[in-house]
């Protein structure tokens, strides 16, 4: 197995795998190519290459408004999901109490419910209040599906963190809150960050639930794109997608950098 | 810390003497305080809304979008008595089965390769396989529209090569939805498989091969059984995701592919017939229940085979 010779079996494997990877990446490659297309509607091969479609994205009012709605919603949702999810993760990993595994299951159960059903459910409950077509409605709608991810990521980092430092602080007389603030929180900071980022990205990307609870006034970006694509197909959607991918890559890299930088500062 | 050993089902036991009661009641109270905000959030944004759906499914729709507050199964009877909805349910399940099958077929070789390779490109290849998850399914579906449409990449290329005269019908039908959905769920399946392939030990394959087993036998007797749990998890994940998928059937289906998800949306938003939308949601949840029960059963069967016949039968 360790020999690197090119046998017929290996060649077949290579061809099959290349084909499968091409299939997997095909829509992304097409989106990338089309984002530079200068024609006003989708065609292949592109007529010419330019940045027209990118200019169109910035000129599109519904995309700009959608970006703002999604950004504000995602930030607020991530914050609320952290505020409610982190204490729960702490209780589930650090405390022993009756019914713990049942409550753990409760916290993961929203992942099993289809978003189309949750969307309808939230419409039915938010419409009479009335919170549909508002920021609060969107935030509440996204909260239920982001909390489980926060609980999971933060729990994972709490489990892998060594609790002996916490115990040492406790025996030396630190209060529970003090121990959490000075010992636990710094230890699990990477887990907290990734939990927050995941909640943000999930909320920013949430389409189906938003479709039900958004209206004319607060239209999040994915819903705006969906409505756009349903009636028109021009390269600006491709450019928008490329910009969003770049944005999420930048966010991930910045967080990675920020955490790494802070760590080196602390150890130095 | 002894409370952990108390089974969850046990009735609240009287505090045993000799143990410090403050230490036992303290954590419980603290736990409740810590859990309360999260539980409240889930209650308001997930549990209560689902109860509302159940309640709504027992109502009836009146004239002109009116909702009659009843407690009856009339809407269920209407939906289940209509051929149209049976077609929708049938097409939803058919789409789920087809997409799951094709996703497993295209994901398995990739996952197997990524699980076994020692190449220094491994992490790059894993990243490439998972990258699509970073990109919204609306954007990827848009990409597939550009590939599958009558003026799309495939038809233009085949036409340019002179292989076809009239464009192939790859969009606005079930074929297109299956192709695009397969790609959209592929990264989920690959991830689920890789993490489920934990039992795959190359030493076993080496042993089998050195004992003279041909490649095909090694695969059938060693690799396949050891990877089945991962495949099963991936199958559940993809099936459940595609049962409730909305974006791809809507966009690639072009209004001609009716599944439960698109029907729920249309009834709720376009027709404002909330009772029927609620009934369809309850039916979708019922299908979910059946699928998850089947999964748990299959998992038990596999576990029994793994632990060996003697242990399983004892």
Interface residues (C-beta under 8 A of the other chain):
Chain A: X1 X2 X9 X13 X16 X17 X20 X21 X23 X24 X25 X26 X27 X28 X29 X30 X31 X34 X42 X43 X44 X45 X80 X81 X83 X84 X85 X87 X88 X90 X91 X92 X95 X96 X97 X98 X99 X100 X101 X102 X103 X106 X107 X109 X110 X112 X113 X114 X115 X116 X117 X118 X119 X120 X121 X122 X123 X124 X125 X140 X141 X143 X144 X145 X147 X151 X176 X205 X207 X208 X211 X212 X222 X225 X226 X229 X230 X233 X237 X238 X240 X241 X244 X245 X248 X249
Chain B: X1 X3 X4 X6 X8 X10 X12 X27 X28 X30 X31 X33 X34 X35 X37 X38 X39 X40 X41 X42 X44 X45 X46 X48 X49 X50 X52 X53 X56 X106 X109 X110 X113 X118 X125 X128 X129 X131 X132 X134 X135 X136 X137 X138 X139 X140 X141 X142 X143 X144 X145 X146 X147 X149 X151 X152 X153 X156 X180 X183 X186 X187 X202 X205 X206 X215 X240 X243 X244 X246 X247 X250 X251 X260 X261 X264 X265 X268 X269 X274 X277 X278 X281 X284 X285 X288 X292
